[in-house]
């Protein structure tokens, strides 16, 4: 008596009926999806190109040495962008200098040193939430803490207080980016380091961090790019619109590019709108220089890894 | 080799960080006094050129008044190299907040100071002088293709803009039976704007009372674009925005009870463009006025000789009648807000003569 599975035949039969390779259909779907993703990519590029061309056509003729080296003025022809430009560069320096070490440090601690306990879990949730808090809230926080409480250190409504506030604003983003970059480093590296007797810090310093550094830099640059476009927290901190001198670190008023651009856009005279377009170009150039620096640094680090 | 490379990299990083620190400490070095204090004299200010005045002046407030203060500051500093003036644009309310906290010495305002702001200043022991510095004509504009709305009464504007009009008045013929059957598209400033406050006060009888279903923007240029692009549109904003776009917009004459008057510098100056012409103010702290550089700056601000600066940035100067009254207020140190206490419907000279 042979033992036969009574279901074997019918299952096989069913499978034959059900399995329809439909290769043509699958390839069609494949193509449709490819075209859809291509359109999505191009749509972004077209919008960017449109914006760029629009701004360049309006602003490029206005962009000259006089524009870069003059202080604000009631006449659009004499007005320049020196004070806000210096203000923005100041802000970038202070923000990067404060946010980078603290953010990367916190990321390393959370990813490499801390154990999974209630405290770190609460910390993680809060950092995630902080990354989504509207920037004006950071402005109010900065006003209360850096402008009012620490007035002796920051000098009040100064570029220093504003830089600290922006640093706070991008700290969660840097922490999250650092953690993601560290997480992408294969665990085998850590295990190998420790197996050879290296301490945790030695492993992190010599092997994990260099691997993760390009990713950390990219995240930091994205965060800084967000910071230099911010207007709301700066207005709360007390950025001025008319600053006829080079702002200093922790003394006197300051201005920043987005504030000046916003003011020019709102003026009735068309010549000021041209100035705003030129200001936007300057802001973009600052951004591009920043990104280029980051890419250069990243490539250096990647090359050094070999 | 690996180690060498890496230490080089770290050295590079450390060096660049150290460099930034040095740069920043140099730039910020040797100063630990807050410049918010009005008596903060800047000793290192360059003393070349005219004027032996020195010091800082902090101005903040309305973005409508900003161009005037900017122009005044620019010219004043050209004549007095030792004085540094900064002007901010936190809005009239934000400006008063800083002013009454003693952070600024002069506050720009596109409306009269409010009772709670007066109270805040009093609580902080800050007395102020209220100085009208320019006038503006709130201009009602329509598309040039609009050939029916040549002149409108305040009542007609009220029919359009009253809170009750929301959802009900949506056609031009509802405003006046002689107007054609065309959809009504309204454009106006956002609720934060002093222009909005003044317009609603005059047209709807209560500050801030307006229908909400119109296209609003904080940027008056957006309102300009809206009216330019829609033959059935009507909008309102400051005169400067009309003046700049006069070839693509049509200003509506306004009948405030004494016939149709078109907005212009002349009709504002002679007082006939009523009631939609409004004064713009600066508020000056009396304590700050004791400092010579601030006293000089405020004198400069209200000097008739500098009225051309007001015109240059698109506003209407006070004119021969009002300027001496304003100067007298400053000279006599009349504190408090005459406008806040003034009777309803009083004219500018009447209020200032008090």
Interface residues (C-beta under 8 A of the other chain):
Chain A: X72 X73 X74 X75 X93 X94 X97 X151 X152 X155 X156 X157 X160 X206 X210 X235 X238 X239 X240 X241 X242 X243 X244 X245 X248 X249 X250 X251 X252 X253 X263 X265 X266 X267 X268 X269 X270 X273 X300 X301 X304
Chain B: X5 X6 X9 X17 X20 X21 X23 X24 X27 X28 X31 X32 X33 X34 X35 X36 X56 X58 X59 X60 X63 X66 X67 X69 X70 X71 X73 X74 X77 X84 X85 X86 X87 X88 X89 X90 X98 X103 X218 X219 X220 X221 X238 X240 X241 X243 X244 X245 X309 X312 X313 X314
